Amino acid sequence: MRVALANAKGGVAKTTSCIYLAAVLARRGIEVAVYDADPQSSASLWAAAAEQAGDPLPFDVLPANMATLAHLGGDPAARE
C-alpha cells in the first residue's frame, strides 16, 4: 500500500499526520518508510530530533527532495 499526503499550502499538518500515521502502522507490524519530499525537510528533521532524544522513530525517513539529495551527495540529476 502507498499513501501520499500532499497539499500545496504550508502549515496544514502534512508532516504531523504522516509521522503519526507511519508510527501507528509501524507499531502494528507493518513495514513503513516515509519519503520526505518537503523542501523544508520537516520529516527528516523530526526523525533526527527523535534520534538525538534517544527515542528513534520506528521507521525510516528517507530524503526525497532535490535540496536534501543535493546536500547529501552532489547533483541528484546525475543519479538518473
mmCIF file of the N, C-alpha and C atoms, coordinates in Angstrom:
data_MODEL
# 
_entry.id   MODEL 
# 
loop_
_atom_site.group_PDB 
_atom_site.id 
_atom_site.type_symbol 
_atom_site.label_atom_id 
_atom_site.label_alt_id 
_atom_site.label_comp_id 
_atom_site.label_asym_id 
_atom_site.label_entity_id 
_atom_site.label_seq_id 
_atom_site.pdbx_PDB_ins_code 
_atom_site.Cartn_x 
_atom_site.Cartn_y 
_atom_site.Cartn_z 
_atom_site.occupancy 
_atom_site.B_iso_or_equiv 
_atom_site.pdbx_formal_charge 
_atom_site.auth_seq_id 
_atom_site.auth_comp_id 
_atom_site.auth_asym_id 
_atom_site.auth_atom_id 
_atom_site.pdbx_PDB_model_num 
ATOM 1   N N  . MET A 1 1  ? 0.847  -1.161 0.000   1.00 0.00 ? 1  MET A N  1 
ATOM 2   C CA . MET A 1 1  ? 0.000  0.000  0.000   1.00 0.00 ? 1  MET A CA 1 
ATOM 3   C C  . MET A 1 1  ? 0.901  1.235  0.000   1.00 0.00 ? 1  MET A C  1 
ATOM 4   N N  . ARG A 1 2  ? 0.512  2.239  -0.746  1.00 0.00 ? 2  ARG A N  1 
ATOM 5   C CA . ARG A 1 2  ? 1.220  3.520  -0.753  1.00 0.00 ? 2  ARG A CA 1 
ATOM 6   C C  . ARG A 1 2  ? 0.212  4.611  -0.434  1.00 0.00 ? 2  ARG A C  1 
ATOM 7   N N  . VAL A 1 3  ? 0.628  5.507  0.449   1.00 0.00 ? 3  VAL A N  1 
ATOM 8   C CA . VAL A 1 3  ? -0.221 6.631  0.840   1.00 0.00 ? 3  VAL A CA 1 
ATOM 9   C C  . VAL A 1 3  ? 0.587  7.900  0.639   1.00 0.00 ? 3  VAL A C  1 
ATOM 10  N N  . ALA A 1 4  ? -0.011 8.900  0.015   1.00 0.00 ? 4  ALA A N  1 
ATOM 11  C CA . ALA A 1 4  ? 0.652  10.192 -0.163  1.00 0.00 ? 4  ALA A CA 1 
ATOM 12  C C  . ALA A 1 4  ? -0.179 11.261 0.532   1.00 0.00 ? 4  ALA A C  1 
ATOM 13  N N  . LEU A 1 5  ? 0.493  12.090 1.295   1.00 0.00 ? 5  LEU A N  1 
ATOM 14  C CA . LEU A 1 5  ? -0.149 13.240 1.915   1.00 0.00 ? 5  LEU A CA 1 
ATOM 15  C C  . LEU A 1 5  ? 0.421  14.470 1.233   1.00 0.00 ? 5  LEU A C  1 
ATOM 16  N N  . ALA A 1 6  ? -0.424 15.211 0.536   1.00 0.00 ? 6  ALA A N  1 
ATOM 17  C CA . ALA A 1 6  ? 0.075  16.341 -0.244  1.00 0.00 ? 6  ALA A CA 1 
ATOM 18  C C  . ALA A 1 6  ? -0.916 17.498 -0.200  1.00 0.00 ? 6  ALA A C  1 
ATOM 19  N N  . ASN A 1 7  ? -0.362 18.690 -0.195  1.00 0.00 ? 7  ASN A N  1 
ATOM 20  C CA . ASN A 1 7  ? -1.142 19.912 -0.268  1.00 0.00 ? 7  ASN A CA 1 
ATOM 21  C C  . ASN A 1 7  ? -0.154 21.016 -0.584  1.00 0.00 ? 7  ASN A C  1 
ATOM 22  N N  . ALA A 1 8  ? -0.491 21.892 -1.490  1.00 0.00 ? 8  ALA A N  1 
ATOM 23  C CA . ALA A 1 8  ? 0.425  22.971 -1.869  1.00 0.00 ? 8  ALA A CA 1 
ATOM 24  C C  . ALA A 1 8  ? 0.572  24.006 -0.760  1.00 0.00 ? 8  ALA A C  1 
ATOM 25  N N  . LYS A 1 9  ? -0.408 24.117 0.110   1.00 0.00 ? 9  LYS A N  1 
ATOM 26  C CA . LYS A 1 9  ? -0.360 25.102 1.182   1.00 0.00 ? 9  LYS A CA 1 
ATOM 27  C C  . LYS A 1 9  ? 0.473  24.562 2.340   1.00 0.00 ? 9  LYS A C  1 
ATOM 28  N N  . GLY A 1 10 ? 1.300  25.398 2.896   1.00 0.00 ? 10 GLY A N  1 
ATOM 29  C CA . GLY A 1 10 ? 2.078  25.015 4.062   1.00 0.00 ? 10 GLY A CA 1 
ATOM 30  C C  . GLY A 1 10 ? 1.258  25.131 5.333   1.00 0.00 ? 10 GLY A C  1 
ATOM 31  N N  . GLY A 1 11 ? 1.691  24.443 6.365   1.00 0.00 ? 11 GLY A N  1 
ATOM 32  C CA . GLY A 1 11 ? 1.064  24.573 7.676   1.00 0.00 ? 11 GLY A CA 1 
ATOM 33  C C  . GLY A 1 11 ? -0.279 23.898 7.825   1.00 0.00 ? 11 GLY A C  1 
ATOM 34  N N  . VAL A 1 12 ? -0.527 22.843 7.044   1.00 0.00 ? 12 VAL A N  1 
ATOM 35  C CA . VAL A 1 12 ? -1.814 22.154 7.142   1.00 0.00 ? 12 VAL A CA 1 
ATOM 36  C C  . VAL A 1 12 ? -1.675 20.767 7.788   1.00 0.00 ? 12 VAL A C  1 
ATOM 37  N N  . ALA A 1 13 ? -0.550 20.527 8.458   1.00 0.00 ? 13 ALA A N  1 
ATOM 38  C CA . ALA A 1 13 ? -0.289 19.300 9.234   1.00 0.00 ? 13 ALA A CA 1 
ATOM 39  C C  . ALA A 1 13 ? 0.019  18.082 8.373   1.00 0.00 ? 13 ALA A C  1 
ATOM 40  N N  . LYS A 1 14 ? 0.610  18.276 7.205   1.00 0.00 ? 14 LYS A N  1 
ATOM 41  C CA . LYS A 1 14 ? 1.006  17.135 6.372   1.00 0.00 ? 14 LYS A CA 1 
ATOM 42  C C  . LYS A 1 14 ? 2.057  16.278 7.075   1.00 0.00 ? 14 LYS A C  1 
ATOM 43  N N  . THR A 1 15 ? 3.114  16.918 7.569   1.00 0.00 ? 15 THR A N  1 
ATOM 44  C CA . THR A 1 15 ? 4.198  16.167 8.206   1.00 0.00 ? 15 THR A CA 1 
ATOM 45  C C  . THR A 1 15 ? 3.714  15.504 9.490   1.00 0.00 ? 15 THR A C  1 
ATOM 46  N N  . THR A 1 16 ? 2.997  16.236 10.311  1.00 0.00 ? 16 THR A N  1 
ATOM 47  C CA . THR A 1 16 ? 2.485  15.671 11.562  1.00 0.00 ? 16 THR A CA 1 
ATOM 48  C C  . THR A 1 16 ? 1.596  14.469 11.290  1.00 0.00 ? 16 THR A C  1 
ATOM 49  N N  . SER A 1 17 ? 0.685  14.591 10.345  1.00 0.00 ? 17 SER A N  1 
ATOM 50  C CA . SER A 1 17 ? -0.213 13.485 10.005  1.00 0.00 ? 17 SER A CA 1 
ATOM 51  C C  . SER A 1 17 ? 0.572  12.291 9.477   1.00 0.00 ? 17 SER A C  1 
ATOM 52  N N  . CYS A 1 18 ? 1.561  12.564 8.644   1.00 0.00 ? 18 CYS A N  1 
ATOM 53  C CA . CYS A 1 18 ? 2.372  11.494 8.067   1.00 0.00 ? 18 CYS A CA 1 
ATOM 54  C C  . CYS A 1 18 ? 3.145  10.735 9.143   1.00 0.00 ? 18 CYS A C  1 
ATOM 55  N N  . ILE A 1 19 ? 3.804  11.465 10.037  1.00 0.00 ? 19 ILE A N  1 
ATOM 56  C CA . ILE A 1 19 ? 4.599  10.834 11.094  1.00 0.00 ? 19 ILE A CA 1 
ATOM 57  C C  . ILE A 1 19 ? 3.705  10.008 12.017  1.00 0.00 ? 19 ILE A C  1 
ATOM 58  N N  . TYR A 1 20 ? 2.571  10.555 12.418  1.00 0.00 ? 20 TYR A N  1 
ATOM 59  C CA . TYR A 1 20 ? 1.673  9.807  13.301  1.00 0.00 ? 20 TYR A CA 1 
ATOM 60  C C  . TYR A 1 20 ? 1.093  8.576  12.617  1.00 0.00 ? 20 TYR A C  1 
ATOM 61  N N  . LEU A 1 21 ? 0.687  8.711  11.360  1.00 0.00 ? 21 LEU A N  1 
ATOM 62  C CA . LEU A 1 21 ? 0.153  7.575  10.617  1.00 0.00 ? 21 LEU A CA 1 
ATOM 63  C C  . LEU A 1 21 ? 1.215  6.493  10.452  1.00 0.00 ? 21 LEU A C  1 
ATOM 64  N N  . ALA A 1 22 ? 2.424  6.886  10.102  1.00 0.00 ? 22 ALA A N  1 
ATOM 65  C CA . ALA A 1 22 ? 3.515  5.923  9.933   1.00 0.00 ? 22 ALA A CA 1 
ATOM 66  C C  . ALA A 1 22 ? 3.838  5.222  11.251  1.00 0.00 ? 22 ALA A C  1 
ATOM 67  N N  . ALA A 1 23 ? 3.821  5.969  12.359  1.00 0.00 ? 23 ALA A N  1 
ATOM 68  C CA . ALA A 1 23 ? 4.114  5.367  13.670  1.00 0.00 ? 23 ALA A CA 1 
ATOM 69  C C  . ALA A 1 23 ? 3.068  4.327  14.051  1.00 0.00 ? 23 ALA A C  1 
ATOM 70  N N  . VAL A 1 24 ? 1.814  4.627  13.818  1.00 0.00 ? 24 VAL A N  1 
ATOM 71  C CA . VAL A 1 24 ? 0.746  3.667  14.135  1.00 0.00 ? 24 VAL A CA 1 
ATOM 72  C C  . VAL A 1 24 ? 0.911  2.401  13.297  1.00 0.00 ? 24 VAL A C  1 
ATOM 73  N N  . LEU A 1 25 ? 1.145  2.568  12.003  1.00 0.00 ? 25 LEU A N  1 
ATOM 74  C CA . LEU A 1 25 ? 1.303  1.405  11.128  1.00 0.00 ? 25 LEU A CA 1 
ATOM 75  C C  . LEU A 1 25 ? 2.530  0.580  11.523  1.00 0.00 ? 25 LEU A C  1 
ATOM 76  N N  . ALA A 1 26 ? 3.639  1.238  11.814  1.00 0.00 ? 26 ALA A N  1 
ATOM 77  C CA . ALA A 1 26 ? 4.864  0.525  12.205  1.00 0.00 ? 26 ALA A CA 1 
ATOM 78  C C  . ALA A 1 26 ? 4.652  -0.241 13.505  1.00 0.00 ? 26 ALA A C  1 
ATOM 79  N N  . ARG A 1 27 ? 3.970  0.358  14.437  1.00 0.00 ? 27 ARG A N  1 
ATOM 80  C CA . ARG A 1 27 ? 3.740  -0.318 15.723  1.00 0.00 ? 27 ARG A CA 1 
ATOM 81  C C  . ARG A 1 27 ? 2.758  -1.474 15.603  1.00 0.00 ? 27 ARG A C  1 
ATOM 82  N N  . ARG A 1 28 ? 2.013  -1.503 14.503  1.00 0.00 ? 28 ARG A N  1 
ATOM 83  C CA . ARG A 1 28 ? 1.126  -2.645 14.229  1.00 0.00 ? 28 ARG A CA 1 
ATOM 84  C C  . ARG A 1 28 ? 1.829  -3.720 13.412  1.00 0.00 ? 28 ARG A C  1 
ATOM 85  N N  . GLY A 1 29 ? 3.128  -3.546 13.175  1.00 0.00 ? 29 GLY A N  1 
ATOM 86  C CA . GLY A 1 29 ? 3.913  -4.559 12.488  1.00 0.00 ? 29 GLY A CA 1 
ATOM 87  C C  . GLY A 1 29 ? 3.966  -4.393 10.978  1.00 0.00 ? 29 GLY A C  1 
ATOM 88  N N  . ILE A 1 30 ? 3.477  -3.297 10.453  1.00 0.00 ? 30 ILE A N  1 
ATOM 89  C CA . ILE A 1 30 ? 3.503  -3.062 9.018   1.00 0.00 ? 30 ILE A CA 1 
ATOM 90  C C  . ILE A 1 30 ? 4.804  -2.341 8.664   1.00 0.00 ? 30 ILE A C  1 
ATOM 91  N N  . GLU A 1 31 ? 5.479  -2.814 7.623   1.00 0.00 ? 31 GLU A N  1 
ATOM 92  C CA . GLU A 1 31 ? 6.725  -2.193 7.190   1.00 0.00 ? 31 GLU A CA 1 
ATOM 93  C C  . GLU A 1 31 ? 6.420  -0.813 6.606   1.00 0.00 ? 31 GLU A C  1 
ATOM 94  N N  . VAL A 1 32 ? 7.113  0.201  7.118   1.00 0.00 ? 32 VAL A N  1 
ATOM 95  C CA . VAL A 1 32 ? 6.826  1.584  6.747   1.00 0.00 ? 32 VAL A CA 1 
ATOM 96  C C  . VAL A 1 32 ? 8.121  2.301  6.370   1.00 0.00 ? 32 VAL A C  1 
ATOM 97  N N  . ALA A 1 33 ? 8.038  3.139  5.363   1.00 0.00 ? 33 ALA A N  1 
ATOM 98  C CA . ALA A 1 33 ? 9.114  4.073  5.026   1.00 0.00 ? 33 ALA A CA 1 
ATOM 99  C C  . ALA A 1 33 ? 8.452  5.395  4.647   1.00 0.00 ? 33 ALA A C  1 
ATOM 100 N N  . VAL A 1 34 ? 8.966  6.473  5.191   1.00 0.00 ? 34 VAL A N  1 
ATOM 101 C CA . VAL A 1 34 ? 8.467  7.805  4.869   1.00 0.00 ? 34 VAL A CA 1 
ATOM 102 C C  . VAL A 1 34 ? 9.462  8.463  3.929   1.00 0.00 ? 34 VAL A C  1 
ATOM 103 N N  . TYR A 1 35 ? 8.983  8.941  2.799   1.00 0.00 ? 35 TYR A N  1 
ATOM 104 C CA . TYR A 1 35 ? 9.814  9.675  1.843   1.00 0.00 ? 35 TYR A CA 1 
ATOM 105 C C  . TYR A 1 35 ? 9.518  11.148 2.026   1.00 0.00 ? 35 TYR A C  1 
ATOM 106 N N  . ASP A 1 36 ? 10.512 11.877 2.488   1.00 0.00 ? 36 ASP A N  1 
ATOM 107 C CA . ASP A 1 36 ? 10.347 13.296 2.811   1.00 0.00 ? 36 ASP A CA 1 
ATOM 108 C C  . ASP A 1 36 ? 10.613 14.143 1.569   1.00 0.00 ? 36 ASP A C  1 
ATOM 109 N N  . ALA A 1 37 ? 9.543  14.572 0.900   1.00 0.00 ? 37 ALA A N  1 
ATOM 110 C CA . ALA A 1 37 ? 9.660  15.396 -0.303  1.00 0.00 ? 37 ALA A CA 1 
ATOM 111 C C  . ALA A 1 37 ? 9.464  16.877 0.000   1.00 0.00 ? 37 ALA A C  1 
ATOM 112 N N  . ASP A 1 38 ? 9.298  17.216 1.252   1.00 0.00 ? 38 ASP A N  1 
ATOM 113 C CA . ASP A 1 38 ? 9.105  18.605 1.670   1.00 0.00 ? 38 ASP A CA 1 
ATOM 114 C C  . ASP A 1 38 ? 10.398 19.392 1.461   1.00 0.00 ? 38 ASP A C  1 
ATOM 115 N N  . PRO A 1 39 ? 10.351 20.531 0.757   1.00 0.00 ? 39 PRO A N  1 
ATOM 116 C CA . PRO A 1 39 ? 11.571 21.332 0.588   1.00 0.00 ? 39 PRO A CA 1 
ATOM 117 C C  . PRO A 1 39 ? 12.193 21.768 1.916   1.00 0.00 ? 39 PRO A C  1 
ATOM 118 N N  . GLN A 1 40 ? 11.394 21.823 2.970   1.00 0.00 ? 40 GLN A N  1 
ATOM 119 C CA . GLN A 1 40 ? 11.911 22.183 4.294   1.00 0.00 ? 40 GLN A CA 1 
ATOM 120 C C  . GLN A 1 40 ? 12.458 20.969 5.050   1.00 0.00 ? 40 GLN A C  1 
ATOM 121 N N  . SER A 1 41 ? 12.312 19.795 4.489   1.00 0.00 ? 41 SER A N  1 
ATOM 122 C CA . SER A 1 41 ? 12.794 18.538 5.097   1.00 0.00 ? 41 SER A CA 1 
ATOM 123 C C  . SER A 1 41 ? 12.235 18.315 6.499   1.00 0.00 ? 41 SER A C  1 
ATOM 124 N N  . SER A 1 42 ? 10.979 18.624 6.703   1.00 0.00 ? 42 SER A N  1 
ATOM 125 C CA . SER A 1 42 ? 10.385 18.559 8.038   1.00 0.00 ? 42 SER A CA 1 
ATOM 126 C C  . SER A 1 42 ? 10.399 17.159 8.645   1.00 0.00 ? 42 SER A C  1 
ATOM 127 N N  . ALA A 1 43 ? 10.049 16.144 7.872   1.00 0.00 ? 43 ALA A N  1 
ATOM 128 C CA . ALA A 1 43 ? 10.040 14.783 8.420   1.00 0.00 ? 43 ALA A CA 1 
ATOM 129 C C  . ALA A 1 43 ? 11.459 14.319 8.759   1.00 0.00 ? 43 ALA A C  1 
ATOM 130 N N  . SER A 1 44 ? 12.427 14.705 7.938   1.00 0.00 ? 44 SER A N  1 
ATOM 131 C CA . SER A 1 44 ? 13.815 14.342 8.211   1.00 0.00 ? 44 SER A CA 1 
ATOM 132 C C  . SER A 1 44 ? 14.314 15.017 9.484   1.00 0.00 ? 44 SER A C  1 
ATOM 133 N N  . LEU A 1 45 ? 13.934 16.270 9.683   1.00 0.00 ? 45 LEU A N  1 
ATOM 134 C CA . LEU A 1 45 ? 14.306 16.977 10.912  1.00 0.00 ? 45 LEU A CA 1 
ATOM 135 C C  . LEU A 1 45 ? 13.649 16.338 12.126  1.00 0.00 ? 45 LEU A C  1 
ATOM 136 N N  . TRP A 1 46 ? 12.393 15.936 11.978  1.00 0.00 ? 46 TRP A N  1 
ATOM 137 C CA . TRP A 1 46 ? 11.659 15.267 13.051  1.00 0.00 ? 46 TRP A CA 1 
ATOM 138 C C  . TRP A 1 46 ? 12.373 13.963 13.423  1.00 0.00 ? 46 TRP A C  1 
ATOM 139 N N  . ALA A 1 47 ? 12.772 13.186 12.418  1.00 0.00 ? 47 ALA A N  1 
ATOM 140 C CA . ALA A 1 47 ? 13.467 11.921 12.672  1.00 0.00 ? 47 ALA A CA 1 
ATOM 141 C C  . ALA A 1 47 ? 14.807 12.158 13.371  1.00 0.00 ? 47 ALA A C  1 
ATOM 142 N N  . ALA A 1 48 ? 15.537 13.181 12.934  1.00 0.00 ? 48 ALA A N  1 
ATOM 143 C CA . ALA A 1 48 ? 16.830 13.492 13.562  1.00 0.00 ? 48 ALA A CA 1 
ATOM 144 C C  . ALA A 1 48 ? 16.648 13.909 15.019  1.00 0.00 ? 48 ALA A C  1 
ATOM 145 N N  . ALA A 1 49 ? 15.618 14.701 15.302  1.00 0.00 ? 49 ALA A N  1 
ATOM 146 C CA . ALA A 1 49 ? 15.348 15.135 16.677  1.00 0.00 ? 49 ALA A CA 1 
ATOM 147 C C  . ALA A 1 49 ? 14.981 13.947 17.564  1.00 0.00 ? 49 ALA A C  1 
ATOM 148 N N  . ALA A 1 50 ? 14.187 13.026 17.036  1.00 0.00 ? 50 ALA A N  1 
ATOM 149 C CA . ALA A 1 50 ? 13.814 11.832 17.802  1.00 0.00 ? 50 ALA A CA 1 
ATOM 150 C C  . ALA A 1 50 ? 15.045 10.982 18.098  1.00 0.00 ? 50 ALA A C  1 
ATOM 151 N N  . GLU A 1 51 ? 15.913 10.844 17.107  1.00 0.00 ? 51 GLU A N  1 
ATOM 152 C CA . GLU A 1 51 ? 17.155 10.070 17.288  1.00 0.00 ? 51 GLU A CA 1 
ATOM 153 C C  . GLU A 1 51 ? 18.029 10.709 18.360  1.00 0.00 ? 51 GLU A C  1 
ATOM 154 N N  . GLN A 1 52 ? 18.196 12.029 18.308  1.00 0.00 ? 52 GLN A N  1 
ATOM 155 C CA . GLN A 1 52 ? 19.023 12.737 19.285  1.00 0.00 ? 52 GLN A CA 1 
ATOM 156 C C  . GLN A 1 52 ? 18.437 12.639 20.690  1.00 0.00 ? 52 GLN A C  1 
ATOM 157 N N  . ALA A 1 53 ? 17.126 12.548 20.790  1.00 0.00 ? 53 ALA A N  1 
ATOM 158 C CA . ALA A 1 53 ? 16.470 12.436 22.090  1.00 0.00 ? 53 ALA A CA 1 
ATOM 159 C C  . ALA A 1 53 ? 16.545 11.013 22.646  1.00 0.00 ? 53 ALA A C  1 
ATOM 160 N N  . GLY A 1 54 ? 17.090 10.080 21.857  1.00 0.00 ? 54 GLY A N  1 
ATOM 161 C CA . GLY A 1 54 ? 17.210 8.700  22.323  1.00 0.00 ? 54 GLY A CA 1 
ATOM 162 C C  . GLY A 1 54 ? 15.967 7.865  22.111  1.00 0.00 ? 54 GLY A C  1 
ATOM 163 N N  . ASP A 1 55 ? 15.030 8.360  21.306  1.00 0.00 ? 55 ASP A N  1 
ATOM 164 C CA . ASP A 1 55 ? 13.786 7.639  21.036  1.00 0.00 ? 55 ASP A CA 1 
ATOM 165 C C  . ASP A 1 55 ? 13.514 7.665  19.530  1.00 0.00 ? 55 ASP A C  1 
ATOM 166 N N  . PRO A 1 56 ? 14.330 6.925  18.744  1.00 0.00 ? 56 PRO A N  1 
ATOM 167 C CA . PRO A 1 56 ? 14.191 6.989  17.285  1.00 0.00 ? 56 PRO A CA 1 
ATOM 168 C C  . PRO A 1 56 ? 12.818 6.517  16.807  1.00 0.00 ? 56 PRO A C  1 
ATOM 169 N N  . LEU A 1 57 ? 12.421 7.064  15.670  1.00 0.00 ? 57 LEU A N  1 
ATOM 170 C CA . LEU A 1 57 ? 11.148 6.656  15.073  1.00 0.00 ? 57 LEU A CA 1 
ATOM 171 C C  . LEU A 1 57 ? 11.223 5.188  14.676  1.00 0.00 ? 57 LEU A C  1 
ATOM 172 N N  . PRO A 1 58 ? 10.100 4.468  14.730  1.00 0.00 ? 58 PRO A N  1 
ATOM 173 C CA . PRO A 1 58 ? 10.122 3.036  14.414  1.00 0.00 ? 58 PRO A CA 1 
ATOM 174 C C  . PRO A 1 58 ? 10.039 2.739  12.917  1.00 0.00 ? 58 PRO A C  1 
ATOM 175 N N  . PHE A 1 59 ? 10.511 3.674  12.098  1.00 0.00 ? 59 PHE A N  1 
ATOM 176 C CA . PHE A 1 59 ? 10.501 3.514  10.643  1.00 0.00 ? 59 PHE A CA 1 
ATOM 177 C C  . PHE A 1 59 ? 11.561 4.443  10.064  1.00 0.00 ? 59 PHE A C  1 
ATOM 178 N N  . ASP A 1 60 ? 11.939 4.193  8.818   1.00 0.00 ? 60 ASP A N  1 
ATOM 179 C CA . ASP A 1 60 ? 12.928 5.030  8.142   1.00 0.00 ? 60 ASP A CA 1 
ATOM 180 C C  . ASP A 1 60 ? 12.275 6.267  7.547   1.00 0.00 ? 60 ASP A C  1 
ATOM 181 N N  . VAL A 1 61 ? 12.978 7.382  7.616   1.00 0.00 ? 61 VAL A N  1 
ATOM 182 C CA . VAL A 1 61 ? 12.584 8.604  6.919   1.00 0.00 ? 61 VAL A CA 1 
ATOM 183 C C  . VAL A 1 61 ? 13.675 8.868  5.892   1.00 0.00 ? 61 VAL A C  1 
ATOM 184 N N  . LEU A 1 62 ? 13.306 8.834  4.630   1.00 0.00 ? 62 LEU A N  1 
ATOM 185 C CA . LEU A 1 62 ? 14.270 8.943  3.542   1.00 0.00 ? 62 LEU A CA 1 
ATOM 186 C C  . LEU A 1 62 ? 14.103 10.263 2.802   1.00 0.00 ? 62 LEU A C  1 
ATOM 187 N N  . PRO A 1 63 ? 15.204 10.938 2.470   1.00 0.00 ? 63 PRO A N  1 
ATOM 188 C CA . PRO A 1 63 ? 15.097 12.195 1.740   1.00 0.00 ? 63 PRO A CA 1 
ATOM 189 C C  . PRO A 1 63 ? 14.585 11.948 0.324   1.00 0.00 ? 63 PRO A C  1 
ATOM 190 N N  . ALA A 1 64 ? 13.670 12.785 -0.110  1.00 0.00 ? 64 ALA A N  1 
ATOM 191 C CA . ALA A 1 64 ? 13.112 12.639 -1.460  1.00 0.00 ? 64 ALA A CA 1 
ATOM 192 C C  . ALA A 1 64 ? 12.871 14.001 -2.096  1.00 0.00 ? 64 ALA A C  1 
ATOM 193 N N  . ASN A 1 65 ? 13.664 14.990 -1.704  1.00 0.00 ? 65 ASN A N  1 
ATOM 194 C CA . ASN A 1 65 ? 13.548 16.290 -2.356  1.00 0.00 ? 65 ASN A CA 1 
ATOM 195 C C  . ASN A 1 65 ? 14.910 16.682 -2.891  1.00 0.00 ? 65 ASN A C  1 
ATOM 196 N N  . MET A 1 66 ? 14.912 17.495 -3.920  1.00 0.00 ? 66 MET A N  1 
ATOM 197 C CA . MET A 1 66 ? 16.152 17.827 -4.618  1.00 0.00 ? 66 MET A CA 1 
ATOM 198 C C  . MET A 1 66 ? 17.176 18.507 -3.703  1.00 0.00 ? 66 MET A C  1 
ATOM 199 N N  . ALA A 1 67 ? 16.740 19.401 -2.821  1.00 0.00 ? 67 ALA A N  1 
ATOM 200 C CA . ALA A 1 67 ? 17.678 20.121 -1.961  1.00 0.00 ? 67 ALA A CA 1 
ATOM 201 C C  . ALA A 1 67 ? 18.398 19.169 -1.012  1.00 0.00 ? 67 ALA A C  1 
ATOM 202 N N  . THR A 1 68 ? 17.670 18.270 -0.373  1.00 0.00 ? 68 THR A N  1 
ATOM 203 C CA . THR A 1 68 ? 18.287 17.336 0.566   1.00 0.00 ? 68 THR A CA 1 
ATOM 204 C C  . THR A 1 68 ? 19.189 16.350 -0.162  1.00 0.00 ? 68 THR A C  1 
ATOM 205 N N  . LEU A 1 69 ? 18.742 15.842 -1.294  1.00 0.00 ? 69 LEU A N  1 
ATOM 206 C CA . LEU A 1 69 ? 19.568 14.900 -2.048  1.00 0.00 ? 69 LEU A CA 1 
ATOM 207 C C  . LEU A 1 69 ? 20.861 15.561 -2.513  1.00 0.00 ? 69 LEU A C  1 
ATOM 208 N N  . ALA A 1 70 ? 20.783 16.798 -2.940  1.00 0.00 ? 70 ALA A N  1 
ATOM 209 C CA . ALA A 1 70 ? 21.979 17.515 -3.373  1.00 0.00 ? 70 ALA A CA 1 
ATOM 210 C C  . ALA A 1 70 ? 22.940 17.705 -2.205  1.00 0.00 ? 70 ALA A C  1 
ATOM 211 N N  . HIS A 1 71 ? 22.399 18.017 -1.041  1.00 0.00 ? 71 HIS A N  1 
ATOM 212 C CA . HIS A 1 71 ? 23.223 18.224 0.152   1.00 0.00 ? 71 HIS A CA 1 
ATOM 213 C C  . HIS A 1 71 ? 23.928 16.930 0.569   1.00 0.00 ? 71 HIS A C  1 
ATOM 214 N N  . LEU A 1 72 ? 23.263 15.802 0.380   1.00 0.00 ? 72 LEU A N  1 
ATOM 215 C CA . LEU A 1 72 ? 23.822 14.521 0.816   1.00 0.00 ? 72 LEU A CA 1 
ATOM 216 C C  . LEU A 1 72 ? 24.914 13.987 -0.096  1.00 0.00 ? 72 LEU A C  1 
ATOM 217 N N  . GLY A 1 73 ? 24.906 14.383 -1.366  1.00 0.00 ? 73 GLY A N  1 
ATOM 218 C CA . GLY A 1 73 ? 25.929 13.761 -2.201  1.00 0.00 ? 73 GLY A CA 1 
ATOM 219 C C  . GLY A 1 73 ? 26.023 14.274 -3.615  1.00 0.00 ? 73 GLY A C  1 
ATOM 220 N N  . GLY A 1 74 ? 25.987 15.539 -3.788  1.00 0.00 ? 74 GLY A N  1 
ATOM 221 C CA . GLY A 1 74 ? 26.204 16.064 -5.134  1.00 0.00 ? 74 GLY A CA 1 
ATOM 222 C C  . GLY A 1 74 ? 24.914 16.252 -5.899  1.00 0.00 ? 74 GLY A C  1 
ATOM 223 N N  . ASP A 1 75 ? 25.032 16.213 -7.197  1.00 0.00 ? 75 ASP A N  1 
ATOM 224 C CA . ASP A 1 75 ? 23.935 16.520 -8.104  1.00 0.00 ? 75 ASP A CA 1 
ATOM 225 C C  . ASP A 1 75 ? 22.984 15.327 -8.219  1.00 0.00 ? 75 ASP A C  1 
ATOM 226 N N  . PRO A 1 76 ? 21.718 15.444 -7.732  1.00 0.00 ? 76 PRO A N  1 
ATOM 227 C CA . PRO A 1 76 ? 20.794 14.321 -7.820  1.00 0.00 ? 76 PRO A CA 1 
ATOM 228 C C  . PRO A 1 76 ? 20.449 13.966 -9.259  1.00 0.00 ? 76 PRO A C  1 
ATOM 229 N N  . ALA A 1 77 ? 20.556 14.898 -10.191 1.00 0.00 ? 77 ALA A N  1 
ATOM 230 C CA . ALA A 1 77 ? 20.249 14.607 -11.584 1.00 0.00 ? 77 ALA A CA 1 
ATOM 231 C C  . ALA A 1 77 ? 21.256 13.614 -12.170 1.00 0.00 ? 77 ALA A C  1 
ATOM 232 N N  . ALA A 1 78 ? 22.443 13.587 -11.609 1.00 0.00 ? 78 ALA A N  1 
ATOM 233 C CA . ALA A 1 78 ? 23.471 12.678 -12.107 1.00 0.00 ? 78 ALA A CA 1 
ATOM 234 C C  . ALA A 1 78 ? 23.153 11.222 -11.774 1.00 0.00 ? 78 ALA A C  1 
ATOM 235 N N  . ARG A 1 79 ? 22.251 10.979 -10.844 1.00 0.00 ? 79 ARG A N  1 
ATOM 236 C CA . ARG A 1 79 ? 21.887 9.616  -10.455 1.00 0.00 ? 79 ARG A CA 1 
ATOM 237 C C  . ARG A 1 79 ? 20.912 8.968  -11.438 1.00 0.00 ? 79 ARG A C  1 
ATOM 238 N N  . GLU A 1 80 ? 20.279 9.755  -12.275 1.00 0.00 ? 80 GLU A N  1 
ATOM 239 C CA . GLU A 1 80 ? 19.248 9.222  -13.169 1.00 0.00 ? 80 GLU A CA 1 
ATOM 240 C C  . GLU A 1 80 ? 19.834 8.440  -14.316 1.00 0.00 ? 80 GLU A C  1 
# 
